[in-house]
Amino acid sequence: MRKWLLALSGAVLLAVSLVCILFLEKQGPDIRVISQDRAQKIEEKLVRQSEPMEFDLKFAGEALAYDSAGKTFFLPVSMETETWEQGSFEATNGVEILFAEDFTREDKVSLLSQNRAIAFYAVSESGYEKCYLKLTGLPVLAFWGTEQVTENGEILFEMSLYETEHSDDWVTTALTTSTLRGNTSLNYEKKSLRLKLKEQKDDGSYKKSNKNLLGIRDDDDWILNSLYADNSRIRDKLAMELWQETGANKNPYGKNFGVTGEYVEVIINGGYAGLYLLTHPIDRKQVGTDSVSAQITAGEDVIERIYKKKYSAAWLEEYFTGPLPDANQQDYRGGFYLKGDAVLGNEEEWEPLRQMAACMEAGDETFAAEIGTLADVSNILDNWLFFQAIAGFDNENKNVYYVSRQRDTEAYGYFIPWDMNISFGALYAENEYYCMETMKELESIVQFQPGTRLVELDVDASRALVKETWSDWRKEAFDTERVCRRMDQLMNRLVMSGAMEREMERWPAGNADTDITFMKDFTAKRLDFLDAYVEGL
């Protein structure tokens, strides 16, 4: 009897173990898989739809983004874990979803990097359509046009942002407008975009809608950077992250004088648009000022403003006085655009830049005496040194913001670097809008004018400050191995997510390349050169 009970207990334990094993094996997406014979019968006996079937494919209750040309749905999943995400695939409009293979039995991380189109059949009473599912390790942002327009006549899009972590709120939705943005980048076949999130009010009009996208910040104003000039697609994000570690938080206001961004794959009006960097503008919210209109209403003696230098132009006082160069552009002078919600078109709002330009044009003695009263010398030197470190030759006379704050009773300025994709050995190719990788400027100095002059004249012991700062940066952010490791991590993210291969498929003329050997070699040599240069100051 005892032996019988022991045998029975063993059998029960084995059965429970088998059930547990089967249960564990089934953890992951709930899918219905059919045999090859069943798939063949579907194709033989059912009518293949010539027109796309009208249905949404849902995962965990959320309709997935869809590329209509490739009949492909996109599901973002985490690359941080090897376990499969939980959830069921379902379809609307009475459509049944039958997968031709059980992809959940495969290694998730490997499957992501393969950029494989996972086939499934969408079956209805009228026939079937063969569709595909692609997994990505990056968030997906999709938006499509509606018939709604704002009071200003702007077309509204419905937008959904799908995150890779499937919590209760892994899909963020909003209405948005979309406009082209950029300067040189407007010539690219792949465009950068500006999104302004909206929501409808009770009276039918629209107002701003703040959303926290990917943890970047809570806002209505967003930028989709196409990354098209840079063959690696990592330079801008790399530089952003390095500035965050070095100069972005060195200000007395407790604000972040920098920018952050996250990679996303974008689908527009049902068409796959490729890899983008979702980021934010430099604006009053970022630097912590009140709106210009509110300051004017409050009667502030010094109005805090932000200027963006978009075009190369020398610092000349005459640019910021007298008639506007273009009466139709009240926000433009001397390569700078005035930002903010109130542009008056008068000389007063350009006064901080006029003072800076006058100081730049002055003799050495006057420059040395006045520059520290107009702008933060430490900040200028940080920008200058940062541009040297990243070899940011496209930033030496443009692609910076100038933030004018009030200090005591006077305006006081700070620079913020921006648009740093032409860096780390990349320069614009002659007669091309793409970058080329070259050692040509390996040992050249980026002529960021205010910083260059501070160092040349050694104003307020600028050289000693540069040496101290560079010593600190080299131990952390700009340690050669660390920078190169960060490059590898960024590229691995794009490759292992499958996004880089899809980017190259979508934009075959876009010069994209996963080989970053040159970039790492250039960076190592550039940092060594800068060590010697700074030591010799």
KADA-V440932 format. One record per run of one state. SS is the DSSP state (a for helix, b for strand, c for the rest). FROM is the first residue (numbers start at 1). LEN is the number of residues. If there is no record, write none. Layout:
((SS;FROM;LEN) (SS;FROM;LEN))
This chain:
((c;1;1) (a;2;24) (c;26;3) (b;29;2) (c;31;2) (b;33;1) (c;34;2) (a;36;10) (c;46;2) (b;48;1) (c;49;8) (b;57;3) (c;60;2) (b;62;2) (c;64;1) (b;65;3) (c;68;4) (b;72;5) (c;77;10) (b;87;5) (c;92;4) (b;96;4) (c;100;3) (a;103;3) (c;106;2) (a;108;7) (c;115;3) (b;118;7) (c;125;2) (b;127;10) (c;137;2) (b;139;11) (c;150;5) (b;155;8) (c;163;8) (b;171;11) (c;182;2) (a;184;4) (c;188;4) (b;192;9) (c;201;5) (b;206;3) (c;209;2) (b;211;2) (c;213;5) (b;218;2) (c;220;1) (b;221;5) (c;226;9) (a;235;12) (c;247;14) (b;261;8) (c;269;2) (b;271;9) (c;280;4) (a;284;4) (c;288;4) (a;292;7) (c;299;6) (b;305;5) (c;310;7) (a;317;4) (c;321;11) (b;332;2) (c;334;2) (b;336;3) (c;339;9) (a;348;14) (c;362;2) (a;364;11) (b;375;1) (c;376;1) (a;377;14) (c;391;2) (a;393;3) (c;396;4) (b;400;8) (c;408;2) (b;410;8) (c;418;8) (b;426;3) (c;429;6) (b;435;3) (c;438;11) (a;449;9) (c;458;1) (a;459;17) (c;476;4) (a;480;17) (c;497;2) (a;499;8) (c;507;10) (a;517;19) (c;536;2))
